[in-house]
Amino acid sequence: MAELRLGSLNYVALMGRVTQEPELKYTPKGTPICNFNIAVNRRWKNKETEEWKEETSFFRVTTLGRGA
């Protein structure tokens, strides 16, 4: 059975707009946690109608430690 390597599953690169003020908190041990939302637009051309379409996706992001 192949070994599952979770480290490669935790990396995502998203480019978008922050939709609200980031929220910074700390755990009881002092580790920072930052929560924020971003909006990412996607634009494409419909092959059947030759019409441009646009779609926005919203993502909730949580960072821990130094990234926060």
One Martini backbone bead per residue (centre of mass of N, CA, C, O) as a GRO file, in nm:
protein
   68
    1MET     BB    1   0.097   0.035   0.022
    2ALA     BB    2   0.071   0.360  -0.008
    3GLU     BB    3   0.190   0.653   0.104
    4LEU     BB    4   0.056   0.919   0.275
    5ARG     BB    5   0.110   1.272   0.189
    6LEU     BB    6  -0.007   1.555   0.350
    7GLY     BB    7   0.181   1.796   0.285
    8SER     BB    8   0.074   1.829  -0.025
    9LEU     BB    9  -0.240   1.912   0.068
   10ASN     BB   10  -0.168   2.218   0.216
   11TYR     BB   11  -0.142   2.365  -0.076
   12VAL     BB   12  -0.262   2.697  -0.164
   13ALA     BB   13  -0.331   2.920  -0.443
   14LEU     BB   14  -0.481   3.246  -0.401
   15MET     BB   15  -0.635   3.501  -0.602
   16GLY     BB   16  -0.772   3.801  -0.448
   17ARG     BB   17  -1.026   3.944  -0.247
   18VAL     BB   18  -1.079   4.101   0.034
   19THR     BB   19  -1.405   4.120   0.204
   20GLN     BB   20  -1.275   4.157   0.496
   21GLU     BB   21  -1.166   4.195   0.794
   22PRO     BB   22  -0.930   4.061   0.960
   23GLU     BB   23  -0.906   3.796   1.215
   24LEU     BB   24  -0.730   3.814   1.525
   25LYS     BB   25  -0.606   3.542   1.720
   26TYR     BB   26  -0.549   3.349   2.029
   27THR     BB   27  -0.428   3.110   2.191
   28PRO     BB   28  -0.352   3.005   2.507
   29LYS     BB   29  -0.037   2.970   2.394
   30GLY     BB   30  -0.008   3.218   2.155
   31THR     BB   31  -0.123   3.136   1.887
   32PRO     BB   32  -0.186   3.253   1.586
   33ILE     BB   33  -0.512   3.348   1.431
   34CYS     BB   34  -0.637   3.383   1.093
   35ASN     BB   35  -0.936   3.529   0.954
   36PHE     BB   36  -1.067   3.513   0.610
   37ASN     BB   37  -1.199   3.651   0.305
   38ILE     BB   38  -1.229   3.552  -0.044
   39ALA     BB   39  -1.242   3.664  -0.387
   40VAL     BB   40  -1.288   3.476  -0.700
   41ASN     BB   41  -1.243   3.516  -1.037
   42ARG     BB   42  -1.411   3.387  -1.340
   43ARG     BB   43  -1.336   3.377  -1.695
   44TRP     BB   44  -1.543   3.282  -1.984
   45LYS     BB   45  -1.614   3.114  -2.294
   46ASN     BB   46  -1.884   3.018  -2.461
   47LYS     BB   47  -1.889   2.791  -2.721
   48GLU     BB   48  -2.191   2.811  -2.816
   49THR     BB   49  -2.248   3.149  -2.774
   50GLU     BB   50  -1.986   3.341  -2.744
   51GLU     BB   51  -2.008   3.409  -2.439
   52TRP     BB   52  -1.933   3.585  -2.164
   53LYS     BB   53  -1.835   3.467  -1.842
   54GLU     BB   54  -1.900   3.505  -1.480
   55GLU     BB   55  -1.738   3.400  -1.167
   56THR     BB   56  -1.781   3.375  -0.807
   57SER     BB   57  -1.566   3.284  -0.539
   58PHE     BB   58  -1.574   3.181  -0.194
   59PHE     BB   59  -1.327   3.202   0.078
   60ARG     BB   60  -1.222   3.048   0.372
   61VAL     BB   61  -0.949   3.159   0.580
   62THR     BB   62  -0.688   2.982   0.771
   63THR     BB   63  -0.424   3.087   0.985
   64LEU     BB   64  -0.111   2.980   1.132
   65GLY     BB   65   0.108   3.143   1.296
   66ARG     BB   66   0.320   3.305   1.093
   67GLY     BB   67   0.087   3.349   0.872
   68ALA     BB   68  -0.087   3.539   1.079
   0.00000   0.00000   0.00000
